[in-house]
Amino acid sequence: MNVTQRHQLKARRVQFDFEQTPLHWLKDDPFSTHIINGIHMLLPEGELWFCRVYNKALPLITDDDLRADVEGFIHQEAVHSRAHSKAQLYLQQHGMELDEYMARVQWLFKSLLGEQPFGVPALERKALEKHWLILRVGLIAAIEHFTGVLGQWAMDNTSWEANGDPVMVDLFKWHLAEEVEHRTVAYDLFEHLCQTQLGFYVSRQALMALTFPLILYFIGEGGRTLMRQDPDPKVRRFGHSMLPVLFRQLQRVGRKTDNVPTFTFLVEATLRWVAPGFHPIDEGDTAQALAYLARSPAAQAAAAH
């Protein structure tokens, strides 16, 4: 996890005030706004799940540097979860109903991917418990591949600052800069816990085959949930569209505005994961991320306290 030298991951105790943030915080682009705002409903539960899994994995780590990175990762993800939980209140204050979608998110992370999926008692056996833990560590590695590449996309992005509400822009760019900063941790932990390189390679491909469609579904469904409640009927129609139609619109809007990544961007990022020599260190620029964190209003305010 270094560009020129190793550095310690730290949580930045940021705060955000959304009182003046409009629902459509990207000017004249409700589609992109809703797609991105859907992330607020997905991340808090998901990032707390990351923390629970990694806290269970800590005793298995035999490398001191990696353990320190994992601990820093946990602290950062906990702050991410709290920040997006506050953004859920912003959505509710704008009249958005979140409960149905969030019930599906809770089922995913607490039931399906919890300590005993569907209440299966067999996972109480130590051998199976360890395998289940490592499998979930691998799922996090696959998910973090996307947060890392999206983080670099956000670091390169200029349209948000030109067209967006500054508070919401800072929330996402602060978060995504930290995703670039810690982009190697999940991958390195999964590799550390796998017994063989062949097992690691095969497992990470199988887990990506599960992760990619899940990510597409939850991102798409989050956006559709909010679009269905938009006062503009032209926006609402995308809330009732099939997911392939939604992703075609994502491609079109992403190319036109650069407010969201295109669908092909996500596919190309997934294909890079397949390469045997893949490592997430090549997927981002740590110095660029740290430069944003040094000028982020929320991060600066947190550092001053």
Secondary structure per residue as TSV (DSSP state, phi and psi in degrees):
chain	resnum	aa	ss	phi	psi
A	1	M	-	360.0	56.7
A	2	N	B	-145.9	156.3
A	3	V	S	-103.6	-56.5
A	4	T	S	-112.8	-34.0
A	5	Q	S	-154.4	159.4
A	6	R	B	-70.6	142.5
A	7	H	-	-136.3	157.6
A	8	Q	-	-81.9	131.9
A	9	L	-	-74.2	135.2
A	10	K	-	-137.0	149.0
A	11	A	-	-83.4	134.7
A	12	R	-	-104.3	116.7
A	13	R	-	-80.8	71.7
A	14	V	-	-80.0	157.7
A	15	Q	-	-134.3	146.1
A	16	F	-	-133.8	140.7
A	17	D	-	-115.2	111.7
A	18	F	-	-100.1	16.2
A	19	E	T	-58.7	-34.2
A	20	Q	T	-102.1	8.1
A	21	T	-	-87.0	120.5
A	22	P	-	-73.4	161.1
A	23	L	S	-59.3	-47.4
A	24	H	S	-90.1	79.9
A	25	W	-	-79.2	-10.1
A	26	L	B	-98.5	116.6
A	27	K	T	-56.2	126.9
A	28	D	T	59.5	26.8
A	29	D	-	-142.6	70.6
A	30	P	H	-64.3	-30.2
A	31	F	H	-61.1	-54.1
A	32	S	H	-62.8	-39.6
A	33	T	H	-57.9	-46.4
A	34	H	H	-68.9	-39.2
A	35	I	H	-59.2	-45.3
A	36	I	H	-73.1	-40.9
A	37	N	H	-62.8	-27.3
A	38	G	H	-59.1	-25.4
A	39	I	H	-61.7	-31.4
A	40	H	H	-60.5	-29.5
A	41	M	H	-82.7	-24.5
A	42	L	H	-90.3	-40.9
A	43	L	H	-71.5	-41.6
A	44	P	H	-55.6	-47.1
A	45	E	H	-69.1	-40.3
A	46	G	H	-64.8	-41.3
A	47	E	H	-73.8	-30.7
A	48	L	H	-67.1	-34.0
A	49	W	H	-64.7	-42.6
A	50	F	H	-51.5	-48.4
A	51	C	H	-63.3	-42.0
A	52	R	H	-63.2	-44.8
A	53	V	H	-64.4	-45.2
A	54	Y	H	-69.5	-33.0
A	55	N	H	-63.2	-35.1
A	56	K	H	-72.6	-28.2
A	57	A	H	-80.8	-20.9
A	58	L	G	-52.3	-43.3
A	59	P	G	-64.7	-16.7
A	60	L	G	-87.8	-8.5
A	61	I	-	-85.3	125.4
A	62	T	-	-105.4	-1.7
A	63	D	-	-104.9	121.7
A	64	D	H	-64.5	-41.1
A	65	D	H	-64.1	-42.4
A	66	L	H	-65.4	-40.7
A	67	R	H	-59.7	-42.4
A	68	A	H	-62.8	-39.6
A	69	D	H	-64.0	-42.2
A	70	V	H	-64.7	-40.8
A	71	E	H	-63.5	-41.7
A	72	G	H	-63.9	-40.1
A	73	F	H	-58.5	-47.1
A	74	I	H	-58.5	-45.5
A	75	H	H	-64.6	-40.6
A	76	Q	H	-65.8	-43.5
A	77	E	H	-65.8	-33.7
A	78	A	H	-63.3	-40.4
A	79	V	H	-67.9	-39.6
A	80	H	H	-56.5	-45.2
A	81	S	H	-60.2	-44.3
A	82	R	H	-65.3	-40.0
A	83	A	H	-64.0	-43.0
A	84	H	H	-75.4	-25.7
A	85	S	H	-63.2	-40.0
A	86	K	H	-64.7	-35.1
A	87	A	H	-68.2	-24.4
A	88	Q	H	-61.9	-38.6
A	89	L	H	-63.8	-37.4
A	90	Y	H	-59.7	-43.1
A	91	L	H	-63.9	-42.6
A	92	Q	H	-65.6	-36.9
A	93	Q	H	-65.6	-22.5
A	94	H	T	-92.7	13.6
A	95	G	T	86.6	11.3
A	96	M	-	-82.4	133.6
A	97	E	-	-94.0	121.7
A	98	L	-	-112.2	-12.7
A	99	D	H	-61.1	-42.9
A	100	E	H	-63.7	-46.9
A	101	Y	H	-64.7	-44.2
A	102	M	H	-67.8	-25.8
A	103	A	H	-64.1	-36.9
A	104	R	H	-68.6	-38.0
A	105	V	H	-63.7	-44.0
A	106	Q	H	-63.8	-38.8
A	107	W	I	-61.6	-42.0
A	108	L	I	-60.8	-51.3
A	109	F	I	-88.0	-24.7
A	110	K	I	-100.0	-30.3
A	111	S	I	-101.5	-64.4
A	112	L	I	-62.1	-42.9
A	113	L	T	-108.7	18.1
A	114	G	S	-81.0	-168.8
A	115	E	S	-66.6	-33.2
A	116	Q	S	-132.4	85.8
A	117	P	G	-57.5	127.9
A	118	F	G	58.6	20.8
A	119	G	G	72.1	23.5
A	120	V	-	-69.3	113.4
A	121	P	G	-71.5	-17.9
A	122	A	G	-60.6	-25.9
A	123	L	G	-72.8	-4.4
A	124	E	G	-72.1	-20.2
A	125	R	S	-69.5	135.3
A	126	K	H	-57.6	-42.8
A	127	A	H	-63.1	-46.1
A	128	L	H	-68.7	-35.3
A	129	E	H	-60.7	-41.8
A	130	K	H	-66.9	-43.0
A	131	H	H	-61.9	-40.8
A	132	W	H	-65.4	-38.0
A	133	L	H	-63.5	-47.4
A	134	I	H	-65.8	-37.2
A	135	L	H	-60.7	-42.0
A	136	R	H	-70.1	-33.8
A	137	V	H	-59.7	-40.1
A	138	G	H	-66.0	-37.8
A	139	L	H	-61.8	-40.6
A	140	I	H	-64.2	-38.6
A	141	A	H	-60.2	-42.0
A	142	A	H	-66.8	-42.7
A	143	I	H	-62.9	-42.9
A	144	E	H	-68.0	-20.9
A	145	H	H	-59.8	-42.9
A	146	F	H	-71.6	-40.6
A	147	T	H	-64.0	-33.4
A	148	G	H	-68.3	-47.5
A	149	V	H	-70.8	-33.9
A	150	L	H	-68.5	-32.6
A	151	G	H	-61.9	-44.5
A	152	Q	H	-66.9	-37.0
A	153	W	H	-57.5	-44.1
A	154	A	H	-67.1	-35.2
A	155	M	H	-64.9	-33.8
A	156	D	H	-83.5	-14.8
A	157	N	-	-72.0	139.8
A	158	T	-	-119.0	-13.8
A	159	S	H	-72.0	-32.5
A	160	W	H	-60.8	-49.1
A	161	E	H	-66.1	-30.7
A	162	A	H	-75.1	-32.2
A	163	N	H	-121.9	-1.8
A	164	G	B	-113.7	162.2
A	165	D	-	-64.2	127.8
A	166	P	H	-63.7	-31.5
A	167	V	H	-70.6	-46.4
A	168	M	H	-68.9	-37.0
A	169	V	H	-60.0	-43.6
A	170	D	H	-65.9	-38.7
A	171	L	H	-55.9	-51.5
A	172	F	H	-70.6	-38.6
A	173	K	H	-73.6	-36.1
A	174	W	H	-59.5	-50.3
A	175	H	H	-60.3	-48.4
A	176	L	H	-71.4	-28.5
A	177	A	H	-63.5	-40.2
A	178	E	H	-67.9	-30.1
A	179	E	H	-65.1	-38.8
A	180	V	H	-65.9	-42.2
A	181	E	H	-58.7	-41.4
A	182	H	T	-108.6	25.9
A	183	R	T	-64.7	-20.1
A	184	T	T	-91.3	-13.0
A	185	V	H	-64.5	-50.0
A	186	A	H	-63.4	-42.2
A	187	Y	H	-63.2	-46.3
A	188	D	H	-65.6	-36.1
A	189	L	H	-67.1	-43.8
A	190	F	H	-62.1	-43.9
A	191	E	H	-61.6	-40.1
A	192	H	H	-61.9	-36.4
A	193	L	H	-88.0	-15.4
A	194	C	S	-78.9	142.7
A	195	Q	S	-79.8	-28.4
A	196	T	S	-136.5	155.3
A	197	Q	H	-66.3	-35.9
A	198	L	H	-64.9	-44.4
A	199	G	H	-62.1	-37.4
A	200	F	H	-64.7	-46.8
A	201	Y	H	-64.6	-48.6
A	202	V	H	-63.7	-42.3
A	203	S	H	-64.6	-41.9
A	204	R	H	-70.3	-28.0
A	205	Q	H	-71.9	-41.8
A	206	A	H	-64.0	-40.4
A	207	L	H	-70.4	-33.6
A	208	M	H	-66.9	-34.9
A	209	A	H	-61.7	-28.7
A	210	L	H	-83.0	-39.1
A	211	T	H	-72.0	-43.2
A	212	F	H	-58.4	-50.6
A	213	P	H	-65.4	-33.0
A	214	L	H	-64.0	-43.5
A	215	I	H	-62.1	-45.4
A	216	L	H	-59.6	-43.6
A	217	Y	H	-62.8	-50.0
A	218	F	H	-72.0	-34.0
A	219	I	H	-66.7	-46.6
A	220	G	H	-63.5	-44.1
A	221	E	H	-69.9	-34.0
A	222	G	H	-62.1	-45.3
A	223	G	H	-63.7	-42.9
A	224	R	H	-63.8	-38.2
A	225	T	H	-57.1	-43.2
A	226	L	H	-77.5	-37.7
A	227	M	H	-62.7	-36.2
A	228	R	T	-63.0	-18.9
A	229	Q	T	-103.7	4.7
A	230	D	-	-73.2	141.1
A	231	P	S	-66.8	-19.1
A	232	D	S	-87.7	119.8
A	233	P	H	-61.4	-27.7
A	234	K	H	-67.7	-31.6
A	235	V	H	-78.6	-40.1
A	236	R	H	-60.1	-30.0
A	237	R	H	-64.5	-29.9
A	238	F	H	-73.1	-25.0
A	239	G	H	-67.7	-19.6
A	240	H	T	-107.0	5.2
A	241	S	S	-82.6	162.1
A	242	M	-	-72.5	155.8
A	243	L	H	-58.4	-40.0
A	244	P	H	-58.0	-37.3
A	245	V	H	-65.5	-41.3
A	246	L	H	-61.5	-42.9
A	247	F	H	-73.8	-26.8
A	248	R	H	-65.4	-40.3
A	249	Q	H	-66.8	-36.7
A	250	L	H	-59.0	-43.2
A	251	Q	H	-61.8	-45.6
A	252	R	H	-66.3	-47.2
A	253	V	H	-68.6	-39.5
A	254	G	H	-60.7	-42.0
A	255	R	H	-68.1	-36.7
A	256	K	H	-76.2	-40.5
A	257	T	H	-112.5	-24.2
A	258	D	-	62.4	20.7
A	259	N	S	-83.7	-20.4
A	260	V	S	-137.2	151.7
A	261	P	-	-65.8	148.3
A	262	T	-	-78.2	163.8
A	263	F	H	-63.0	-38.4
A	264	T	H	-65.7	-31.3
A	265	F	H	-58.8	-44.6
A	266	L	H	-66.0	-40.8
A	267	V	H	-65.6	-45.0
A	268	E	H	-63.2	-37.7
A	269	A	H	-63.7	-38.4
A	270	T	H	-65.7	-40.9
A	271	L	H	-65.4	-32.2
A	272	R	H	-64.9	-31.3
A	273	W	H	-61.1	-28.1
A	274	V	H	-68.8	-29.3
A	275	A	S	-59.7	135.2
A	276	P	T	-58.0	-33.2
A	277	G	T	-90.0	11.8
A	278	F	-	-61.7	139.8
A	279	H	-	-150.1	137.0
A	280	P	G	-65.8	-12.0
A	281	I	G	-57.9	-28.3
A	282	D	G	-83.6	-1.9
A	283	E	G	-98.0	4.7
A	284	G	-	-164.7	173.2
A	285	D	-	-119.0	102.5
A	286	T	H	-61.5	-41.2
A	287	A	H	-61.1	-39.2
A	288	Q	H	-65.7	-41.5
A	289	A	H	-64.2	-44.0
A	290	L	H	-65.5	-32.6
A	291	A	H	-65.1	-39.7
A	292	Y	H	-65.8	-43.3
A	293	L	H	-61.8	-29.1
A	294	A	H	-71.9	-23.5
A	295	R	H	-111.2	-3.7
A	296	S	-	-60.0	126.1
A	297	P	H	-57.1	-42.4
A	298	A	H	-68.4	-41.1
A	299	A	H	-67.4	-37.5
A	300	Q	H	-63.9	-43.0
A	301	A	H	-64.4	-39.1
A	302	A	H	-65.3	-39.6
A	303	A	H	-67.7	-26.4
A	304	A	H	-78.5	-12.7
A	305	H	-	-104.8	360.0
